[in-house]
Amino acid sequence: MSYTHASIVPLIGGETIGSHKAFGTKPLHFMSYEAFAANDSHILNYYNNEIPYYVLDKDQSPPTNERADVVSSVCPCAGLSTMSMGYGDDNANNKWLVETANYILGEYKPKVFWGENAPGFAGKIGATIRNQMKEIGKANGYTMSVYRTKSLLHGSPQVRERSFYFFWKGNTTPLLSYYNKPHTPIEEVIRGVKSNFQTEVINHKKKPTDNPYYRFILEEIHGGRTHAEHANAIEPTSARGACVYSYIEQQGYNYLQVAEWMEKNGYEREVEKCKYKHAKLESGKSIMRRGVTIPKDRIGAFVGHYPLMLAHPDEDRFINYREAMTIMGLPEDFELVGASPKNANHICQNVPVQTATDMAAEIKKYLDNELVTVDTDFVMQYNHRQKADYIERGSTLEAFL
């Protein structure tokens, strides 16, 4: 069967495109709030600004006779992400999860409402917000499930742990399929970009080999390797250590040794930084490792420093806008509106299209009655462990334990 879909707070549009791929149809409309206009502009442009866009806090809303079967959402995850300052239950960003749930489940009432958030949504950090949303669903005739996964298991070369939440109209909850797809190595994803559209380098003012820590690796550790030689030599098993700081440490060097090299080679400003790193590590504390990163096999979540610090595997340059969008699975004709280093992070504030497509495909299976359902109002699933936790109605806590 054919199903209609829409998005609320789509941001750059990974979930929307994933839904388009899974359902085979364009979105019926978009809904959002003024705060997200800049982020949403890219997906509106992708559909040539032909899809209706309703700004809810401007008293705009879709007509009651034009409601989609499925609604997706990508509310900001900063409130529950441990990478954010001040994360937790009382973070202001969490209000969007509650506000969208109240509107979609209470007024719009689709067959399925789903969204994506930080991995903490499925853990202790997200318990209060998660339970609040569960009660909103229950009050409006929906069951809820949470599905924790990582994009690496969906064929994307980034680990990217995430949580997805689903609200199902009715009294039962489906059990979603588990995924463990092989991924294309990150260096091959970058090399495989063929489009010549938006190929400007994001971090265009510097080259990877301008970085003194990367020069230490190439010149001191490896006696004069080129960038391409080094990128080729890194073993996939140490791919997560491809950041220059991690690599230096893995090779057995300490930062006092690095400081000595920096002083000899005219990087006086780095000498004290190296000494500070050494002292911090010696005291048992950690340091921030967000330096030049060489792509090999996989990367962490494509957020934060990656758009500016991920190198091309062959050329002595950082990645360009098209390569960044391809890493997130966006189509080759997708445009980052007003592309600049300032808004490159919009690419990161997204759901990889591969992951979104798998989640939307599960919804289609549910609507087509192809999934097993259980008599419960809440299910927690863990894709990496292929495990589901739930209590069926009428069961005792002892039976669950």
N, C-alpha and C positions, 0 to 999 in steps of 0.2 A: 504493500500500500504506500501511498504518497502522504507525507506529513509536512505541515508548515512549521516553520521555526522563526524565532525572533531573538533579539539580544537586548539585555538591559546592562548598561555600563560595559559596552563591548571592548573599550580601549582600542588598541591597534587592530584587533580582530582575529586572533588565532582561533578562538572558539567558534566564531561565526563561520570562518572558512572551513574549519573541521566539520561543522554541522552541514554546510553546503555540500561537502564531499560525501558525507554519510547519507544525507537525505536526498541529494540530487537536485535540490532547489535553492534558489536565492532566498535570503531572509525576507520575511514579510515586512518587517519594519525594525527600527532601532528605538530604544528608549534610554534616556540618560539624564544627567544633571549638568548644570552649567560648569561645575568644577572639572568636568572631564572632557570639555569641548575640544581641547587641543589634542588629547590622546585619541579621541574618537574620530578626528578629522581624517585620519589615514584610511580607515575602513570605509568611511562614507565616500571618499575619493575613489577607492578601488571599485566601488559599484557606481562610479560616475555621478555621484550625488543624486541618484534616481530612487533610492530606497527611502521612504519616509523616516524622518528623525524627530522624535518627540522629546522635548526637554521638560521633564516632569515638574521641576521647580519653576517653570514658566507657565504653569497651568495648561500644559499640553499633554495629551494622552491619546492613545489609539482609539478609534471608534469601537464601541462594544461589539459590533458585528464584524470586526476584523481582528480577531484574536488568534494567535498561533497555538498549535498543539504543544510546542516545546519552546521554552525560553531559557537561554543561557546567560551567564553573567561572569564578569571578571572584576569583581570589586577589589579595591586595593588590599594588598596582603601585608602591608607594613605593620599593621596593628598586632599581628601574630607571628611575625618573622623575627627570629633571634638575631638577624643581621641588622635590625632597625633599633635605633635608640628609643627607649621607653616603650618597648613592646609589652603586651599584656592585655588583660580584660578591659582595662579602662582607657586604652589607647583610642584616640578620636577616630582613627580610620575604621574601627570596627562598626561604627554607626551605619556604614553603607551596607554591610551584611544584613543588619536588622531592618534597615529602611527598605531595601529591595525585597526582602522576604515578606515584609508586611504588605507591600504593594502588590507584588506578583501573586502571592498565595491568597491574600485577602480580597483583592479586587479583580485582578486580571484572570486568575484561575485557569492556568493551562493544565494539560494532562501531566506534564513533567516540567519541573523547574530545576536547573542544575547550575553549578558554578565551581570555580577553582579558587584555592587560597593556599597559604603557606602550609608546610607540613605540620606546624604547631596546631593547626585547626583540628587535627585528628588526635592530639595529645593533651597533656595536662594544661598547657598554655591556653588552649582553645575550649576547654570544658564549659566555661560559663556561657560564652557566645554560642557554642554548639547546642547546648541545652536550651538556651533561649530561642534559637531558631527552630529546634525540634518542637517546642511548645507552640510556636506560631503555626507550624505545619499541622500539628495535631488539632489545634483549634479550628483550622480551616479544611479539615478532611484529607490530610496528606500524611503518609508515612515518610520516613527519612532514612537515607543511608549515606555513609561516608566511606570513601575509597581512597586509601593512601597508596601512592605509587611513586615511581621515578621515571623520568622521560627516557632514560637509557633502556628500559624494558619495553619501550614502544618504538624502538628503532632510531631514536635520536641520539647523537653522540655526546650528549650532556647528561650528567647524573640527575640533577634537578629534581629533588624530592618535592612532591606536592600532594595536596589533599583536594579531592573533589567531593562535593556534596550534592545530593539528589533528593528531590521531593517528588513522591509518586502519589497521584490522586487515587484514593481508595484505602482499603484496610490492610493490604498485604504489601510485602516488600520483595523485589527481585534480588536474586543473587547474581552479581555480574561476573563475567568471564575474567580469567586471569591471563596476563600477557607476559611474554618473554621473547620478544623479537630480536634478531641479530641487528646490530647497528652498523652503519657505514662509518669508518674511522673519520674523525673530524678533519684530518688533513686532506682526505679524499673529497669530503663535502666542499671544502674551500676550493680545491683544485677543480672540482666539477662545475663550478659556476661558469656558465657560457654567456649570460646576458651582458650586454655592454651598456646597460641602463643603470645609472646611479652607481658608478664604479669609482667615485672619488674616495680616497682614503680618509677615514674618520679622523685619526690622529695623524694629520698630514705634516705637522711641523717637525716631527722627529722620526728617526728610523730605529728599529730595534737595536742595531749595533751602536747607536749613540749612547745607549744606557751603560753606565760604568760597570754595573754588576754583570751584565751580559758580556761585556768586553773581558771582564775577569775570567769568565767561563771559557770564552773562545781563545783568549791569549795565554792566560796563566795555567788554567787546568788542562786545556787541550792543545797548547802549543801552536796556535794560529789557525784553528778551524775557521771555515767560512760559516755563515749563517745556514746556508742550505745543507752543508755537510753535517752540521750539528743537528738540525731538524731531522735529517735522515737517520742519524746514529742513535737517537733516543729510543730506548726500548719501550714497547707498549705497556709492559708491566709497571713501569715507573711514570706512566703518563700523567698521573695527578701531581707528580713532582716536577712538571715541566716549567713551573714558575721559577724564575732565576734564583730566588732566595731558597726555595725548597731544594733546587738542584745543587746549589753550593753546599748546603748542609748534608745532602745525601752523599756527596762526594767526599765527605769527611773533613771539610774545612770549617774553621770557626771564624767569627767576624773580626777577631784581632789580626788574623792572617790577611783577611780581606782589607782591613784598615791599613796595614803595612803596604799592600799593593797600591791602594788608592793614593797614599801619600807619595809613593815613588812616581806615580803616573799623573800627578797634578790634579787629583780630585780632592782637594783639601776639605771641601764642604762635606764630603761623605765620610771623612775619617771619624769625626765625632759621632756620626750616626751609626757607624759600624761598632764603635766602642759601646754605644748605648744598647744596640741590639745584643751584643755579647753579654753585657752585664744583666740584661733582662732575662736572657735565656739561662744564664748561670744561676740566677735567683729562683729559677723554677717557673717563671712567668712565660707568657707567649708573646710573639711579635706578629704584626700584620704582614702577611705575605701576598701582596697584590702587585707584583712587578711584571715585567715583560714575560709573557707566557708563550711557549712554543707548542703548537698544536700537534698532539700525537694520540691517536686512538680515541680519546674522549677528553672532555673538560668537565669542570664543575658546572653549576648552574650559570647559564649565560646572562649574568647580571653584573652590576657594579663596575669593576675595572675592565671587564673583558672587551667591550667595544673599543676601548682605547689602547689596550695592552696585549691583545691577542695578535701574534705575528702571522704573516703568511708563511706557509711551509717551505717555499722555494725562494721567494723574493724578499729582499731586505726592506720590508715595509710592514706596516700594520694593516689589518683587514679593512676592506671598504664597506660602504653601506650595503651593497648588494650581497656581499659575502655574509654580513651580519644577519640580514633578513633571511638568507638561505639557511643559515644555522638554525633559525627558528621555524623553518619549514614554510615560509611565506612564498607565494608564487613568484616566478621570475618577472612578471609584469607588475608586481606590487610596487607602489611608490611611497617613499617616506616623504610626506608633504613638508616642504621647507627644510630639507635635510641639512643638518648642522650637528657639530659635536654636542651642542646643548640639548637637542631633542633625540639624539641617538638612543638614549635610554628608553624611549618609547618602545623600541624594538624589544627590549628586555621585559618590559611590563606587559607580559603576554603569555599565552599558553602555546607551546610548540604545536604546530598544526598536526603533526603525527599523533601526539597524545590526545589532542582534542578530537580527532577523527575517530580514534578507538572508543573514546567515551561516548560520543554521539552515536556510534554504531551499536553500542550496548543499549542505548535508549530505543533505537529503532527495533532491536530484537525484542525488547520489552513490549513495545507497542504492537508488534506482530505476534505476541504471545509465544515467543521462542525461548524465554528464560524461565527457570524454576523460581517460583515465588514462595515465601514463607510467611506464616501467620504471625507477624510481629510488626511493631511500629518503628523499629530502629535496628539497623544492621551496620556493623563496622567491619570493613574488609581491608586486608593488607595484601596488596599484589605481590610484594617482594617475598612474603612468606606463604602466599596462597592460602590464607586463613580468613575465616569469617567468624565474627562473634555476634551472637544475638540470643535472645530468650523468646521462644515461641509463647504465644498466649496460652495460659493454663499450665505452663511449666513452672516448677519451683526453682528457687535460686540454687538449691542443692543439686538439682539436675543439670543446671548450667555449669556449675563448678565441677 
